[in-house]
Amino acid sequence: MPALNKVQLIGYLGKDPESRFTPNGKKVVHFSLGVTRRWKSGTESREATDWVNVEAWERLGDTCQQYLKKGSLVYLEGRLKTDKYEDKGETKYFSKVVALGMQFLDKRSADEPVMAVEEEAVEYEA
């Protein structure tokens, strides 16, 4: 049976990207992305922000760490992944987006290039 696992988001970074290395030496970068929804309730305009945890691997992670900072506006494509961990004997689950492509949307000066980065869809370790 066919399946689809694709996430597309536009939002602002909530903090500077942070990197770490797996035991096998692969670099992974983590950051949070705030995606704001706006709607009208009667005559009143309302908004709410959803915070999404994102991880980017290898070359894409390098690019994110080099060019992104808290407040950066980005378009992100990726896949949804659910992980689990143990906390005081209880199994807890959390979801995150594994970034596969990213495009900077911040306003830039005339001498800065437009940049888009994409990764091949490969299986990364946890």
The first five atom37 places (N, CA, C, CB, O) and aatype in JSON, in Angstrom:
{
  "aatype": [12, 14, 0, 10, 2, 11, 19, 5, 10, 9, 7, 18, 10, 7, 11, 3, 14, 6, 15, 1, 13, 16, 14, 2, 7, 11, 11, 19, 19, 8, 13, 15, 10, 7, 19, 16, 1, 1, 17, 11, 15, 7, 16, 6, 15, 1, 6, 0, 16, 3, 17, 19, 2, 19, 6, 0, 17, 6, 1, 10, 7, 3, 16, 4, 5, 5, 18, 10, 11, 11, 7, 15, 10, 19, 18, 10, 6, 7, 1, 10, 11, 16, 3, 11, 18, 6, 3, 11, 7, 6, 16, 11, 18, 13, 15, 11, 19, 19, 0, 10, 7, 12, 5, 13, 10, 3, 11, 1, 15, 0, 3, 6, 14, 19, 12, 0, 19, 6, 6, 6, 0, 19, 6, 18, 6, 0],
  "atom_mask": [
    [1, 1, 1, 1, 1],
    [1, 1, 1, 1, 1],
    [1, 1, 1, 1, 1],
    [1, 1, 1, 1, 1],
    [1, 1, 1, 1, 1],
    [1, 1, 1, 1, 1],
    [1, 1, 1, 1, 1],
    [1, 1, 1, 1, 1],
    [1, 1, 1, 1, 1],
    [1, 1, 1, 1, 1],
    [1, 1, 1, 0, 1],
    [1, 1, 1, 1, 1],
    [1, 1, 1, 1, 1],
    [1, 1, 1, 0, 1],
    [1, 1, 1, 1, 1],
    [1, 1, 1, 1, 1],
    [1, 1, 1, 1, 1],
    [1, 1, 1, 1, 1],
    [1, 1, 1, 1, 1],
    [1, 1, 1, 1, 1],
    [1, 1, 1, 1, 1],
    [1, 1, 1, 1, 1],
    [1, 1, 1, 1, 1],
    [1, 1, 1, 1, 1],
    [1, 1, 1, 0, 1],
    [1, 1, 1, 1, 1],
    [1, 1, 1, 1, 1],
    [1, 1, 1, 1, 1],
    [1, 1, 1, 1, 1],
    [1, 1, 1, 1, 1],
    [1, 1, 1, 1, 1],
    [1, 1, 1, 1, 1],
    [1, 1, 1, 1, 1],
    [1, 1, 1, 0, 1],
    [1, 1, 1, 1, 1],
    [1, 1, 1, 1, 1],
    [1, 1, 1, 1, 1],
    [1, 1, 1, 1, 1],
    [1, 1, 1, 1, 1],
    [1, 1, 1, 1, 1],
    [1, 1, 1, 1, 1],
    [1, 1, 1, 0, 1],
    [1, 1, 1, 1, 1],
    [1, 1, 1, 1, 1],
    [1, 1, 1, 1, 1],
    [1, 1, 1, 1, 1],
    [1, 1, 1, 1, 1],
    [1, 1, 1, 1, 1],
    [1, 1, 1, 1, 1],
    [1, 1, 1, 1, 1],
    [1, 1, 1, 1, 1],
    [1, 1, 1, 1, 1],
    [1, 1, 1, 1, 1],
    [1, 1, 1, 1, 1],
    [1, 1, 1, 1, 1],
    [1, 1, 1, 1, 1],
    [1, 1, 1, 1, 1],
    [1, 1, 1, 1, 1],
    [1, 1, 1, 1, 1],
    [1, 1, 1, 1, 1],
    [1, 1, 1, 0, 1],
    [1, 1, 1, 1, 1],
    [1, 1, 1, 1, 1],
    [1, 1, 1, 1, 1],
    [1, 1, 1, 1, 1],
    [1, 1, 1, 1, 1],
    [1, 1, 1, 1, 1],
    [1, 1, 1, 1, 1],
    [1, 1, 1, 1, 1],
    [1, 1, 1, 1, 1],
    [1, 1, 1, 0, 1],
    [1, 1, 1, 1, 1],
    [1, 1, 1, 1, 1],
    [1, 1, 1, 1, 1],
    [1, 1, 1, 1, 1],
    [1, 1, 1, 1, 1],
    [1, 1, 1, 1, 1],
    [1, 1, 1, 0, 1],
    [1, 1, 1, 1, 1],
    [1, 1, 1, 1, 1],
    [1, 1, 1, 1, 1],
    [1, 1, 1, 1, 1],
    [1, 1, 1, 1, 1],
    [1, 1, 1, 1, 1],
    [1, 1, 1, 1, 1],
    [1, 1, 1, 1, 1],
    [1, 1, 1, 1, 1],
    [1, 1, 1, 1, 1],
    [1, 1, 1, 0, 1],
    [1, 1, 1, 1, 1],
    [1, 1, 1, 1, 1],
    [1, 1, 1, 1, 1],
    [1, 1, 1, 1, 1],
    [1, 1, 1, 1, 1],
    [1, 1, 1, 1, 1],
    [1, 1, 1, 1, 1],
    [1, 1, 1, 1, 1],
    [1, 1, 1, 1, 1],
    [1, 1, 1, 1, 1],
    [1, 1, 1, 1, 1],
    [1, 1, 1, 0, 1],
    [1, 1, 1, 1, 1],
    [1, 1, 1, 1, 1],
    [1, 1, 1, 1, 1],
    [1, 1, 1, 1, 1],
    [1, 1, 1, 1, 1],
    [1, 1, 1, 1, 1],
    [1, 1, 1, 1, 1],
    [1, 1, 1, 1, 1],
    [1, 1, 1, 1, 1],
    [1, 1, 1, 1, 1],
    [1, 1, 1, 1, 1],
    [1, 1, 1, 1, 1],
    [1, 1, 1, 1, 1],
    [1, 1, 1, 1, 1],
    [1, 1, 1, 1, 1],
    [1, 1, 1, 1, 1],
    [1, 1, 1, 1, 1],
    [1, 1, 1, 1, 1],
    [1, 1, 1, 1, 1],
    [1, 1, 1, 1, 1],
    [1, 1, 1, 1, 1],
    [1, 1, 1, 1, 1],
    [1, 1, 1, 1, 1],
    [1, 1, 1, 1, 1],
    [1, 1, 1, 1, 1]
  ],
  "atom_positions": [
    [[0.85, -1.18, 0.0], [0.0, 0.0, 0.0], [0.89, 1.24, 0.0], [-0.97, 0.0, 1.23], [1.84, 1.3, 0.78]],
    [[0.61, 2.22, -0.85], [1.43, 3.44, -0.89], [1.29, 4.25, 0.4], [1.04, 4.3, -2.09], [0.26, 4.21, 1.07]],
    [[2.33, 4.99, 0.71], [2.33, 5.84, 1.91], [2.97, 7.17, 1.57], [3.08, 5.15, 3.09], [3.77, 7.28, 0.64]],
    [[2.6, 8.19, 2.33], [3.16, 9.52, 2.14], [3.52, 10.1, 3.49], [2.17, 10.45, 1.39], [2.69, 10.13, 4.4]],
    [[4.74, 10.55, 3.63], [5.19, 11.2, 4.86], [5.98, 12.43, 4.44], [6.06, 10.23, 5.76], [7.2, 12.37, 4.28]],
    [[5.28, 13.54, 4.26], [5.91, 14.78, 3.81], [5.38, 15.94, 4.63], [5.66, 15.01, 2.29], [4.17, 16.07, 4.84]],
    [[6.29, 16.78, 5.09], [5.94, 17.94, 5.89], [6.52, 19.17, 5.19], [6.48, 17.82, 7.35], [7.67, 19.17, 4.77]],
    [[5.71, 20.23, 5.06], [6.15, 21.51, 4.52], [5.77, 22.58, 5.52], [5.51, 21.8, 3.11], [4.61, 22.69, 5.91]],
    [[6.75, 23.37, 5.95], [6.52, 24.4, 6.95], [7.21, 25.7, 6.56], [7.01, 23.93, 8.32], [8.27, 25.69, 5.94]],
    [[6.6, 26.82, 6.94], [7.25, 28.12, 6.87], [7.14, 28.71, 8.27], [6.59, 29.06, 5.78], [6.05, 28.82, 8.82]],
    [[8.28, 29.09, 8.83], [8.25, 29.64, 10.18], [9.57, 30.28, 10.56], [0.0, 0.0, 0.0], [10.52, 30.36, 9.77]],
    [[9.6, 30.75, 11.81], [10.77, 31.43, 12.37], [11.47, 30.53, 13.38], [10.37, 32.77, 13.02], [10.81, 29.85, 14.17]],
    [[12.81, 30.53, 13.36], [13.57, 29.76, 14.34], [13.37, 30.35, 15.73], [15.06, 29.73, 13.97], [13.43, 31.56, 15.92]],
    [[13.13, 29.47, 16.7], [12.93, 29.9, 18.07], [14.22, 30.05, 18.84], [0.0, 0.0, 0.0], [14.25, 30.73, 19.87]],
    [[15.3, 29.41, 18.37], [16.6, 29.52, 19.0], [17.66, 29.18, 17.96], [16.71, 28.6, 20.24], [17.36, 28.62, 16.91]],
    [[18.91, 29.52, 18.26], [20.0, 29.18, 17.36], [20.12, 27.67, 17.22], [21.33, 29.79, 17.85], [19.91, 26.95, 18.2]],
    [[20.47, 27.16, 16.03], [20.66, 25.72, 15.86], [21.79, 25.2, 16.77], [20.97, 25.39, 14.39], [22.8, 25.88, 16.97]],
    [[21.59, 24.0, 17.3], [22.6, 23.35, 18.15], [22.99, 22.03, 17.5], [22.06, 23.11, 19.6], [22.13, 21.3, 17.0]],
    [[24.29, 21.73, 17.5], [24.75, 20.52, 16.84], [25.32, 19.53, 17.85], [25.79, 20.85, 15.78], [25.73, 19.89, 18.95]],
    [[25.33, 18.27, 17.43], [25.99, 17.21, 18.17], [26.41, 16.16, 17.15], [25.05, 16.6, 19.29], [26.03, 16.21, 15.98]],
    [[27.2, 15.21, 17.61], [27.65, 14.13, 16.75], [27.17, 12.79, 17.31], [29.19, 14.14, 16.6], [27.17, 12.59, 18.52]],
    [[26.76, 11.89, 16.42], [26.37, 10.56, 16.84], [27.63, 9.76, 17.17], [25.53, 9.84, 15.73], [28.73, 10.2, 16.84]],
    [[27.49, 8.62, 17.83], [28.67, 7.79, 18.1], [29.44, 7.39, 16.84], [28.25, 6.55, 18.85], [30.63, 7.11, 16.9]],
    [[28.75, 7.36, 15.69], [29.4, 7.02, 14.42], [30.01, 8.24, 13.73], [28.4, 6.37, 13.49], [30.56, 8.12, 12.64]],
    [[29.91, 9.42, 14.36], [30.55, 10.61, 13.82], [29.7, 11.43, 12.87], [0.0, 0.0, 0.0], [30.21, 12.35, 12.24]],
    [[28.4, 11.12, 12.74], [27.53, 11.91, 11.87], [27.02, 13.13, 12.62], [26.34, 11.05, 11.35], [26.62, 13.04, 13.78]],
    [[27.03, 14.27, 11.94], [26.59, 15.51, 12.55], [25.07, 15.66, 12.41], [27.31, 16.71, 11.92], [24.51, 15.42, 11.34]],
    [[24.42, 16.06, 13.5], [22.99, 16.34, 13.48], [22.77, 17.67, 14.2], [22.17, 15.17, 14.16], [23.33, 17.91, 15.27]],
    [[21.94, 18.51, 13.59], [21.65, 19.85, 14.12], [20.18, 19.91, 14.5], [22.01, 20.97, 13.08], [19.32, 19.47, 13.74]],
    [[19.89, 20.46, 15.68], [18.52, 20.59, 16.17], [18.15, 22.06, 16.33], [18.35, 19.85, 17.51], [18.98, 22.88, 16.73]],
    [[16.9, 22.39, 16.01], [16.36, 23.71, 16.29], [14.84, 23.61, 16.33], [16.83, 24.75, 15.21], [14.26, 22.61, 15.91]],
    [[14.2, 24.65, 16.85], [12.74, 24.68, 16.89], [12.25, 25.73, 15.9], [12.22, 24.98, 18.33], [12.89, 26.75, 15.68]],
    [[11.1, 25.45, 15.3], [10.51, 26.33, 14.3], [9.11, 26.71, 14.76], [10.48, 25.64, 12.9], [8.28, 25.85, 15.03]],
    [[8.85, 28.0, 14.84], [7.53, 28.5, 15.22], [6.72, 28.8, 13.98], [0.0, 0.0, 0.0], [7.13, 29.58, 13.12]],
    [[5.55, 28.16, 13.88], [4.66, 28.34, 12.74], [3.37, 28.96, 13.26], [4.38, 26.97, 12.0], [2.64, 28.35, 14.04]],
    [[3.09, 30.18, 12.81], [1.94, 30.93, 13.32], [0.74, 30.77, 12.4], [2.3, 32.42, 13.48], [0.83, 30.93, 11.18]],
    [[-0.4, 30.45, 13.02], [-1.68, 30.34, 12.31], [-2.51, 31.57, 12.66], [-2.44, 29.02, 12.7], [-2.52, 32.01, 13.81]],
    [[-3.19, 32.13, 11.67], [-4.05, 33.29, 11.89], [-5.45, 32.97, 11.37], [-3.48, 34.57, 11.19], [-5.61, 32.32, 10.34]],
    [[-6.47, 33.45, 12.1], [-7.85, 33.25, 11.69], [-8.71, 34.34, 12.31], [-8.35, 31.85, 12.1], [-8.28, 35.08, 13.19]],
    [[-9.92, 34.41, 11.83], [-10.88, 35.39, 12.36], [-11.95, 34.63, 13.14], [-11.53, 36.25, 11.22], [-12.44, 33.6, 12.7]],
    [[-12.3, 35.17, 14.31], [-13.38, 34.65, 15.13], [-14.4, 35.78, 15.26], [-12.86, 34.15, 16.56], [-14.27, 36.67, 16.1]],
    [[-15.4, 35.74, 14.4], [-16.33, 36.86, 14.31], [-15.61, 38.03, 13.67], [0.0, 0.0, 0.0], [-15.16, 37.95, 12.53]],
    [[-15.5, 39.14, 14.41], [-14.79, 40.31, 13.9], [-13.37, 40.4, 14.48], [-15.56, 41.59, 14.22], [-12.6, 41.28, 14.11]],
    [[-13.04, 39.48, 15.38], [-11.75, 39.52, 16.06], [-10.71, 38.66, 15.33], [-11.91, 39.03, 17.51], [-10.98, 37.5, 15.0]],
    [[-9.53, 39.23, 15.08], [-8.42, 38.48, 14.49], [-7.69, 37.75, 15.6], [-7.45, 39.41, 13.7], [-7.41, 38.34, 16.65]],
    [[-7.37, 36.48, 15.37], [-6.69, 35.68, 16.39], [-5.5, 35.0, 15.76], [-7.65, 34.63, 17.02], [-5.42, 34.87, 14.54]],
    [[-4.56, 34.58, 16.59], [-3.41, 33.82, 16.1], [-2.89, 32.91, 17.2], [-2.28, 34.78, 15.62], [-3.08, 33.16, 18.39]],
    [[-2.23, 31.85, 16.76], [-1.59, 30.9, 17.67], [-0.34, 30.38, 16.99], [-2.57, 29.72, 18.06], [-0.31, 30.21, 15.77]],
    [[0.69, 30.12, 17.77], [1.96, 29.61, 17.23], [2.17, 28.18, 17.68], [3.15, 30.5, 17.66], [2.09, 27.88, 18.87]],
    [[2.45, 27.3, 16.72], [2.82, 25.92, 17.01], [4.33, 25.8, 16.9], [2.09, 24.92, 16.04], [4.92, 26.3, 15.94]],
    [[4.96, 25.15, 17.88], [6.4, 24.97, 17.87], [6.73, 23.55, 17.46], [7.01, 25.29, 19.25], [6.21, 22.59, 18.03]],
    [[7.61, 23.43, 16.46], [7.97, 22.13, 15.88], [9.46, 21.92, 16.08], [7.58, 22.06, 14.37], [10.27, 22.79, 15.75]],
    [[9.83, 20.75, 16.61], [11.24, 20.39, 16.73], [11.74, 19.85, 15.39], [11.47, 19.35, 17.86], [11.07, 19.04, 14.76]],
    [[12.91, 20.31, 14.98], [13.46, 19.95, 13.68], [14.88, 19.43, 13.88], [13.45, 21.17, 12.7], [15.63, 19.94, 14.71]],
    [[15.24, 18.4, 13.09], [16.64, 17.96, 13.06], [17.09, 17.9, 11.61], [16.82, 16.58, 13.76], [16.34, 17.48, 10.73]],
    [[18.32, 18.32, 11.38], [18.92, 18.31, 10.04], [20.25, 17.59, 10.12], [19.09, 19.77, 9.47], [21.04, 17.84, 11.04]],
    [[20.51, 16.72, 9.18], [21.7, 15.87, 9.21], [22.75, 16.32, 8.2], [21.32, 14.44, 8.94], [22.45, 16.94, 7.18]],
    [[24.0, 15.99, 8.53], [25.14, 16.12, 7.63], [25.23, 17.51, 6.97], [25.07, 15.06, 6.56], [25.29, 18.52, 7.67]],
    [[25.25, 17.56, 5.63], [25.47, 18.81, 4.9], [24.37, 19.84, 5.16], [25.56, 18.53, 3.41], [24.65, 21.02, 5.34]],
    [[23.12, 19.38, 5.19], [22.02, 20.29, 5.47], [22.15, 20.86, 6.88], [20.67, 19.57, 5.3], [21.87, 22.04, 7.1]],
    [[22.56, 20.03, 7.82], [22.8, 20.49, 9.18], [23.91, 21.53, 9.24], [0.0, 0.0, 0.0], [23.79, 22.52, 9.96]],
    [[24.98, 21.3, 8.49], [26.08, 22.27, 8.43], [25.57, 23.63, 7.93], [27.21, 21.76, 7.51], [25.91, 24.67, 8.48]],
    [[24.76, 23.59, 6.87], [24.23, 24.82, 6.29], [23.31, 25.54, 7.28], [23.46, 24.51, 4.99], [23.38, 26.76, 7.43]],
    [[22.46, 24.78, 7.95], [21.56, 25.37, 8.94], [22.36, 26.04, 10.05], [20.62, 24.3, 9.54], [22.05, 27.16, 10.46]],
    [[23.38, 25.35, 10.54], [24.16, 25.92, 11.64], [24.94, 27.15, 11.2], [25.12, 24.88, 12.2], [25.11, 28.09, 11.98]],
    [[25.42, 27.16, 9.97], [26.21, 28.27, 9.49], [25.38, 29.52, 9.21], [26.95, 27.86, 8.24], [25.81, 30.63, 9.52]],
    [[24.19, 29.35, 8.64], [23.44, 30.51, 8.15], [22.2, 30.88, 8.96], [23.04, 30.27, 6.76], [21.73, 32.01, 8.87]],
    [[21.66, 29.95, 9.75], [20.44, 30.25, 10.49], [20.74, 30.72, 11.9], [19.53, 29.05, 10.53], [21.76, 30.35, 12.48]],
    [[19.84, 31.54, 12.43], [19.95, 31.99, 13.82], [18.54, 32.23, 14.33], [20.84, 33.31, 13.93], [17.58, 32.19, 13.56]],
    [[18.42, 32.47, 15.62], [17.12, 32.74, 16.2], [16.44, 33.86, 15.42], [17.25, 33.1, 17.7], [17.03, 34.92, 15.19]],
    [[15.18, 33.63, 15.02], [14.43, 34.63, 14.27], [14.5, 34.48, 12.76], [0.0, 0.0, 0.0], [13.76, 35.17, 12.05]],
    [[15.37, 33.6, 12.24], [15.46, 33.41, 10.79], [14.15, 32.83, 10.25], [16.64, 32.47, 10.43], [13.54, 31.96, 10.87]],
    [[13.71, 33.33, 9.1], [12.51, 32.83, 8.43], [12.94, 31.82, 7.38], [11.69, 34.0, 7.79], [13.78, 32.12, 6.53]],
    [[12.36, 30.6, 7.44], [12.74, 29.54, 6.5], [11.52, 28.77, 6.01], [13.74, 28.58, 7.15], [10.49, 28.69, 6.69]],
    [[11.67, 28.22, 4.81], [10.75, 27.21, 4.28], [11.45, 25.88, 4.46], [10.36, 27.48, 2.74], [12.63, 25.75, 4.12]],
    [[10.75, 24.91, 5.0], [11.36, 23.63, 5.34], [10.52, 22.49, 4.78], [11.51, 23.48, 6.87], [9.29, 22.49, 4.91]],
    [[11.18, 21.53, 4.15], [10.53, 20.29, 3.73], [11.2, 19.14, 4.46], [10.61, 20.09, 2.19], [12.41, 19.14, 4.66]],
    [[10.4, 18.17, 4.85], [10.97, 17.03, 5.54], [9.96, 15.93, 5.73], [0.0, 0.0, 0.0], [8.93, 15.87, 5.04]],
    [[10.26, 15.07, 6.69], [9.36, 13.97, 7.01], [9.14, 13.95, 8.51], [9.91, 12.61, 6.51], [10.0, 14.38, 9.28]],
    [[7.99, 13.46, 8.92], [7.65, 13.36, 10.33], [8.25, 12.08, 10.91], [6.13, 13.38, 10.53], [8.18, 11.02, 10.29]],
    [[8.83, 12.2, 12.1], [9.42, 11.03, 12.76], [9.02, 11.07, 14.23], [10.99, 11.01, 12.6], [9.06, 12.12, 14.86]],
    [[8.63, 9.93, 14.77], [8.28, 9.81, 16.18], [9.33, 8.97, 16.88], [6.86, 9.19, 16.36], [9.65, 7.87, 16.43]],
    [[9.86, 9.5, 17.98], [10.83, 8.78, 18.8], [10.24, 8.57, 20.18], [12.17, 9.56, 18.89], [9.22, 9.15, 20.53]],
    [[10.9, 7.72, 20.96], [10.45, 7.48, 22.33], [11.64, 7.45, 23.27], [9.65, 6.16, 22.43], [12.78, 7.23, 22.86]],
    [[11.34, 7.69, 24.55], [12.35, 7.61, 25.59], [11.68, 7.21, 26.89], [13.1, 8.96, 25.74], [10.46, 7.3, 27.03]],
    [[12.48, 6.76, 27.83], [11.98, 6.36, 29.14], [12.18, 7.5, 30.13], [12.68, 5.08, 29.63], [13.26, 8.09, 30.2]],
    [[11.14, 7.81, 30.91], [11.22, 8.82, 31.96], [10.55, 8.26, 33.2], [10.55, 10.16, 31.5], [9.33, 8.09, 33.25]],
    [[11.37, 7.98, 34.22], [10.87, 7.44, 35.48], [10.03, 6.18, 35.26], [10.04, 8.49, 36.22], [8.97, 6.01, 35.86]],
    [[10.52, 5.3, 34.39], [9.85, 4.04, 34.12], [8.67, 4.13, 33.16], [0.0, 0.0, 0.0], [8.04, 3.11, 32.87]],
    [[8.38, 5.31, 32.66], [7.26, 5.5, 31.75], [7.8, 5.82, 30.35], [6.32, 6.63, 32.25], [8.69, 6.65, 30.2]],
    [[7.24, 5.16, 29.34], [7.63, 5.42, 27.96], [6.91, 6.66, 27.46], [7.32, 4.21, 27.05], [5.68, 6.75, 27.53]],
    [[7.69, 7.62, 26.96], [7.11, 8.85, 26.42], [7.49, 8.96, 24.94], [7.6, 10.11, 27.21], [8.58, 8.56, 24.54]],
    [[6.58, 9.5, 24.16], [6.76, 9.65, 22.73], [6.78, 11.13, 22.36], [5.64, 8.92, 21.96], [6.11, 11.95, 22.99]],
    [[7.55, 11.46, 21.34], [7.57, 12.83, 20.82], [7.81, 12.78, 19.31], [8.66, 13.69, 21.53], [8.45, 11.86, 18.79]],
    [[7.28, 13.78, 18.64], [7.42, 13.86, 17.18], [8.34, 15.02, 16.82], [6.05, 14.02, 16.5], [8.43, 16.01, 17.54]],
    [[9.01, 14.86, 15.7], [9.89, 15.91, 15.17], [9.87, 15.81, 13.66], [11.34, 15.78, 15.73], [9.38, 14.83, 13.09]],
    [[10.41, 16.83, 13.02], [10.55, 16.83, 11.56], [12.02, 16.62, 11.23], [10.0, 18.16, 10.93], [12.88, 17.34, 11.72]],
    [[12.3, 15.62, 10.38], [13.64, 15.42, 9.86], [13.71, 16.2, 8.55], [13.97, 13.87, 9.64], [13.05, 15.86, 7.57]],
    [[14.51, 17.27, 8.55], [14.59, 18.16, 7.4], [15.29, 17.47, 6.23], [15.34, 19.46, 7.77], [16.32, 16.82, 6.39]],
    [[14.7, 17.62, 5.06], [15.3, 17.09, 3.83], [15.62, 18.21, 2.85], [14.36, 16.08, 3.18], [16.42, 18.02, 1.93]],
    [[15.02, 19.37, 3.04], [15.27, 20.52, 2.19], [14.9, 21.79, 2.94], [0.0, 0.0, 0.0], [14.02, 21.78, 3.79]],
    [[15.58, 22.87, 2.61], [15.35, 24.12, 3.32], [15.67, 25.27, 2.39], [16.2, 24.2, 4.61], [16.6, 25.21, 1.59]],
    [[14.88, 26.34, 2.52], [15.15, 27.55, 1.74], [15.04, 28.75, 2.67], [14.16, 27.69, 0.53], [14.1, 28.86, 3.46]],
    [[16.01, 29.66, 2.57], [16.0, 30.87, 3.39], [14.98, 31.84, 2.82], [17.41, 31.52, 3.45], [14.94, 32.05, 1.61]],
    [[14.16, 32.42, 3.68], [13.15, 33.37, 3.23], [13.37, 34.76, 3.79], [11.78, 32.88, 3.63], [12.62, 35.68, 3.47]],
    [[14.39, 34.93, 4.62], [14.69, 36.26, 5.17], [14.99, 37.23, 4.04], [15.88, 36.19, 6.15], [15.5, 36.85, 2.99]],
    [[14.65, 38.49, 4.28], [15.06, 39.53, 3.33], [16.57, 39.6, 3.37], [14.41, 40.93, 3.67], [17.19, 39.49, 4.43]],
    [[17.15, 39.79, 2.22], [18.61, 39.78, 2.14], [19.09, 41.01, 1.4], [19.11, 38.5, 1.46], [18.35, 41.65, 0.66]],
    [[20.34, 41.31, 1.62], [20.93, 42.42, 0.87], [21.2, 41.96, -0.57], [22.24, 42.93, 1.56], [21.22, 40.76, -0.84]],
    [[21.42, 42.9, -1.46], [21.57, 42.6, -2.89], [22.76, 41.69, -3.19], [21.71, 43.88, -3.66], [22.75, 40.97, -4.19]],
    [[23.8, 41.72, -2.34], [24.99, 40.92, -2.62], [24.91, 39.5, -2.07], [26.21, 41.61, -2.06], [25.8, 38.69, -2.35]],
    [[23.88, 39.18, -1.32], [23.74, 37.82, -0.78], [23.03, 36.94, -1.8], [22.97, 37.84, 0.56], [22.05, 37.37, -2.41]],
    [[23.5, 35.69, -1.99], [22.84, 34.79, -2.93], [21.56, 34.2, -2.33], [23.8, 33.65, -3.35], [21.44, 34.08, -1.11]],
    [[20.61, 33.83, -3.2], [19.45, 33.07, -2.77], [19.94, 31.65, -2.55], [18.25, 33.14, -3.82], [20.68, 31.12, -3.37]],
    [[19.53, 31.04, -1.45], [20.09, 29.74, -1.13], [18.99, 28.74, -0.83], [21.03, 29.84, 0.06], [18.07, 29.02, -0.07]],
    [[19.09, 27.58, -1.44], [18.21, 26.45, -1.14], [19.09, 25.23, -1.04], [17.08, 26.28, -2.24], [20.01, 25.05, -1.84]],
    [[18.82, 24.39, -0.07], [19.62, 23.18, 0.15], [18.68, 22.01, 0.26], [20.51, 23.31, 1.42], [17.65, 22.09, 0.93]],
    [[19.03, 20.91, -0.39], [18.23, 19.69, -0.29], [19.13, 18.52, -0.01], [17.4, 19.45, -1.57], [20.27, 18.46, -0.49]],
    [[18.62, 17.58, 0.76], [19.32, 16.34, 1.07], [18.61, 15.22, 0.33], [19.36, 16.08, 2.61], [17.42, 15.3, 0.04]],
    [[19.36, 14.17, 0.02], [18.73, 12.98, -0.51], [18.03, 12.28, 0.64], [19.76, 12.04, -1.2], [18.49, 12.33, 1.78]],
    [[16.9, 11.62, 0.34], [16.17, 10.92, 1.39], [16.92, 9.62, 1.72], [14.7, 10.61, 0.94], [16.84, 8.64, 0.99]],
    [[17.64, 9.64, 2.81], [18.35, 8.45, 3.28], [17.95, 8.2, 4.72], [19.89, 8.61, 3.15], [17.39, 9.08, 5.38]],
    [[18.22, 7.02, 5.2], [17.87, 6.67, 6.56], [18.99, 7.1, 7.5], [17.61, 5.15, 6.68], [20.13, 6.69, 7.33]],
    [[18.67, 7.91, 8.48], [19.63, 8.39, 9.45], [19.42, 7.66, 10.76], [19.51, 9.9, 9.65], [18.34, 7.17, 11.07]],
    [[20.5, 7.6, 11.52], [20.39, 6.95, 12.82], [19.74, 7.85, 13.83], [21.76, 6.52, 13.31], [19.65, 9.06, 13.61]],
    [[19.28, 7.3, 14.92], [18.59, 8.09, 15.93], [19.54, 8.73, 16.9], [17.62, 7.25, 16.68], [19.11, 9.42, 17.82]]
  ]
}
